[in-house]
Amino acid sequence: MAAAVVYAQPQGGRGSNPAYQLDLEGKGGEARALFQKAIDSATTPRAKAAAQRDMAMSWAFEGNCAKTAEYEEMVIDYWVTREKEEPGNAYYQEGEMADEAARVCIDAGDLDAAFQWYAKGHDLGLKQPEIPADRRALWEYRWEHAQARIAARRGNKAEAEKHVAAAKAALENMTESRQQQQGFLPYLTGYVAFYLGNYKAALDDLQKANQNDAFIQCLMGQTYEKLGDQAKALEYYRVAATVRSHNPPAAYARLFTRKKLAAGQ
């Protein structure tokens, strides 16, 4: 039985900002003018990096992989300056920013750029001195997760399944992070099944993923389309279109659903 559409959207943005609303409304040029002012007027390097990250996400709302990556690189440059003072956080943030760029790129369909940025995120994260075993496993999990999705997008079933198995093994090696990361496994298997054309399996797995995630809602809508249930697909698209966050899933959902709903699909 199909799961009911969940209408709550607690996706965790990075605080209120009037420019976020402009991005949500598809007014990216106006949003970026405000973000540029924040960059130019920042009083500390950390505040400037935060504004640059906002700018990166603004470009994500237009599906622009290259510009998103350009600004994420600036944020990474800031964290490089913090490696000596806060190594446990700096290397982690460097990896996070690279993975964030990668996520925008894979959602935009630039698989080569996504692979390069995910690889960079993995390598940067693992540079952390005396990295705990749990965090090492986390980076391995994210890297295998990414490679599986990219392989599935390319239609390489054997490669995708190999990386899904490796992601599961990395998950088993986690201790503190396992419970939190467990929820990303059905997202992975559902994603892979969808892009490999196994839509019933995709739906089964995606229904076990985070139903409050706008990206998952879009993917479930696409799955229902493939299964011939247009009404259910539209239901999911309409819910995903109400997302209020300023992050990669929201950026993808707002752009994707705007096109879908405008086309009356």
LINWO-V966568 format. One record per pair of residues at least 24 apart in sequence whose ideal C-beta (glycine too) atoms are under 10 Angstrom apart, sorted by the first residue. I is the first residue (numbers start at 1). GAP is how many residues later the second one is. Records with the same first field share a line. If there is no record, write none. Layout:
I: GAP ; GAP
This chain:
1: 206
2: 201 ; 205 ; 218 ; 222 ; 225 ; 227 ; 230 ; 233
3: 200 ; 203 ; 204 ; 205 ; 208 ; 217
4: 203 ; 207 ; 231
5: 206 ; 212 ; 215 ; 216 ; 227 ; 230 ; 231 ; 233 ; 234 ; 235
6: 204 ; 205 ; 206 ; 207 ; 210 ; 211 ; 230 ; 233
7: 204 ; 205 ; 210 ; 231 ; 232 ; 235
8: 203 ; 204 ; 231
9: 203 ; 204 ; 205 ; 208 ; 230 ; 231 ; 233 ; 234 ; 235 ; 236 ; 241 ; 244
10: 200 ; 202 ; 203 ; 234 ; 235
11: 199 ; 201 ; 202 ; 203 ; 204 ; 232 ; 233 ; 234 ; 235 ; 236 ; 238 ; 239 ; 242
12: 200 ; 233 ; 234 ; 235
13: 44 ; 230 ; 231 ; 232 ; 233 ; 234 ; 237
14: 36 ; 39 ; 40 ; 43 ; 231 ; 232 ; 233
15: 35 ; 39 ; 231
16: 230
17: 34 ; 37 ; 229
19: 32 ; 35 ; 36 ; 38 ; 39 ; 227
20: 34 ; 37 ; 38 ; 41 ; 224 ; 225 ; 226 ; 230
21: 223 ; 225
22: 36 ; 39
23: 31 ; 34 ; 35 ; 36 ; 37 ; 38 ; 39 ; 223 ; 227 ; 228 ; 231
24: 37 ; 217 ; 218 ; 219 ; 220 ; 221 ; 222 ; 226 ; 227 ; 230
25: 36 ; 229 ; 233
26: 35 ; 36 ; 228 ; 229 ; 232
27: 31 ; 34
28: 30 ; 31 ; 32 ; 33 ; 34 ; 36 ; 227
29: 29 ; 33
30: 28
31: 24 ; 26 ; 27 ; 28 ; 30 ; 31 ; 215
32: 26 ; 27 ; 29 ; 30 ; 35 ; 39
33: 25
34: 24
35: 24 ; 36
39: 32 ; 35
45: 32 ; 33 ; 36 ; 37
46: 32 ; 33 ; 35 ; 36
48: 26 ; 27 ; 30
49: 25 ; 26 ; 27 ; 28 ; 29 ; 30 ; 32 ; 33 ; 44 ; 48
50: 25 ; 28
51: 24
52: 24 ; 25 ; 26 ; 45
53: 25 ; 40 ; 43 ; 44 ; 47 ; 193
54: 192
56: 41 ; 44 ; 45 ; 48 ; 192 ; 195
57: 43 ; 47 ; 188 ; 189 ; 190 ; 191 ; 193 ; 194
58: 188 ; 193
59: 45 ; 192
60: 40 ; 41 ; 43 ; 44 ; 45 ; 47 ; 48 ; 186 ; 187 ; 188 ; 189 ; 190 ; 191 ; 192 ; 194 ; 195
61: 43 ; 185 ; 187 ; 189 ; 190 ; 191 ; 192 ; 193 ; 194 ; 197
62: 46 ; 189 ; 192 ; 193
63: 41 ; 42 ; 44 ; 45 ; 46 ; 47 ; 188 ; 189 ; 192 ; 193
64: 40 ; 41 ; 44 ; 46 ; 187
65: 36 ; 37 ; 38 ; 39 ; 40 ; 41 ; 42 ; 43 ; 44 ; 45 ; 47 ; 48 ; 49 ; 52
66: 35 ; 38 ; 39 ; 42 ; 44 ; 47
67: 37
68: 32 ; 33 ; 34 ; 35 ; 36 ; 37 ; 40 ; 45 ; 49 ; 180 ; 183
69: 28 ; 29 ; 31 ; 32 ; 33 ; 35 ; 36 ; 41 ; 44 ; 45 ; 47 ; 48 ; 51
70: 31
71: 26 ; 30
72: 24 ; 25 ; 26 ; 27 ; 28 ; 29 ; 30 ; 32 ; 45 ; 48 ; 49
73: 24 ; 25 ; 28 ; 44 ; 47
75: 25 ; 26
76: 25 ; 44 ; 45 ; 48
79: 45
80: 44
83: 44 ; 45 ; 46
87: 40 ; 41 ; 42 ; 43 ; 44
88: 40 ; 41 ; 42 ; 43 ; 44 ; 47
89: 39
90: 34 ; 37 ; 38
91: 33 ; 34 ; 35 ; 36 ; 37 ; 38 ; 40 ; 44 ; 48
92: 32 ; 33 ; 35 ; 36 ; 39 ; 43 ; 46 ; 47
93: 31 ; 32
94: 26 ; 27 ; 29 ; 30 ; 31 ; 33 ; 34
95: 25 ; 26 ; 27 ; 28 ; 29 ; 30 ; 31 ; 32 ; 33 ; 40 ; 43 ; 44 ; 47 ; 48
96: 25 ; 28 ; 29 ; 46
97: 24 ; 27
98: 24 ; 25 ; 26 ; 27
99: 25 ; 26 ; 40 ; 43 ; 44 ; 46 ; 47 ; 149
100: 147 ; 148
101: 147
102: 40 ; 44 ; 48 ; 146
103: 43 ; 46 ; 112 ; 144 ; 145 ; 146 ; 148 ; 149
104: 143 ; 144 ; 147 ; 148
105: 143
106: 40 ; 43 ; 44 ; 47 ; 142 ; 146
107: 108 ; 111 ; 141 ; 142 ; 144 ; 145 ; 146 ; 148 ; 149
108: 143 ; 144 ; 147
109: 44
111: 38 ; 39 ; 40 ; 42 ; 43
112: 38
114: 32 ; 35 ; 36 ; 39
115: 31 ; 32 ; 35 ; 36 ; 39
117: 29
118: 24 ; 25 ; 27 ; 28 ; 29 ; 31 ; 32
119: 24 ; 27 ; 28
121: 25
122: 24 ; 25
132: 43 ; 44 ; 45
133: 40 ; 41 ; 42 ; 43
134: 39 ; 40 ; 41 ; 42 ; 43 ; 44
135: 39 ; 41 ; 42
136: 34 ; 37 ; 38
137: 32 ; 33 ; 34 ; 35 ; 36 ; 37 ; 38 ; 39 ; 40 ; 41 ; 44
138: 32 ; 33 ; 35 ; 36 ; 38 ; 39 ; 40 ; 42 ; 43
139: 31
140: 26 ; 27 ; 29 ; 30 ; 31 ; 33 ; 34
141: 25 ; 26 ; 27 ; 28 ; 29 ; 30 ; 31 ; 32 ; 33 ; 36 ; 37 ; 40 ; 43 ; 44 ; 47
142: 25 ; 28 ; 39 ; 42
143: 24 ; 27
144: 24 ; 25 ; 26 ; 27 ; 44
145: 25 ; 26 ; 36 ; 39 ; 40 ; 42 ; 43 ; 46 ; 47
146: 42
148: 40 ; 41 ; 43 ; 44 ; 47
149: 38 ; 39 ; 42 ; 43 ; 46
150: 45
151: 41 ; 44 ; 45
152: 36 ; 37 ; 39 ; 40 ; 41 ; 42 ; 43 ; 44 ; 45
153: 38 ; 39 ; 41 ; 42 ; 43
154: 41
155: 40 ; 41 ; 42
156: 39 ; 40
157: 35 ; 38 ; 39 ; 40 ; 41
160: 28 ; 29 ; 31 ; 32 ; 33 ; 35 ; 36
161: 28 ; 31 ; 35
163: 25 ; 29
164: 24 ; 25 ; 27 ; 28 ; 29
167: 25
183: 25 ; 26 ; 27 ; 30
184: 25 ; 26 ; 29
185: 24
186: 24 ; 30
187: 26 ; 28 ; 29 ; 32
190: 26 ; 29 ; 30 ; 33
191: 24 ; 25 ; 28
193: 30
194: 25 ; 26 ; 28 ; 29 ; 32
195: 24
197: 29
198: 28
199: 24 ; 25 ; 26 ; 27 ; 28 ; 29
200: 26 ; 27
202: 24 ; 25
203: 24 ; 26 ; 29
210: 39
211: 25 ; 28
212: 27 ; 31 ; 37
213: 27 ; 30 ; 32 ; 36 ; 37 ; 40
214: 25 ; 26 ; 27 ; 28 ; 29 ; 30 ; 31 ; 33 ; 34 ; 35 ; 36 ; 37 ; 38 ; 39 ; 40 ; 42 ; 43
215: 25 ; 28 ; 32 ; 33 ; 34 ; 35 ; 36 ; 37 ; 38 ; 41
216: 24 ; 33 ; 37
217: 24 ; 25 ; 26 ; 32 ; 36 ; 40
218: 25 ; 31 ; 34 ; 35 ; 36 ; 37 ; 38 ; 39 ; 42
219: 33 ; 34 ; 37
221: 32 ; 35 ; 36 ; 39 ; 44
222: 34 ; 38
225: 35 ; 40
230: 35
233: 27 ; 32
234: 26 ; 27 ; 30 ; 31
236: 24
237: 24 ; 28
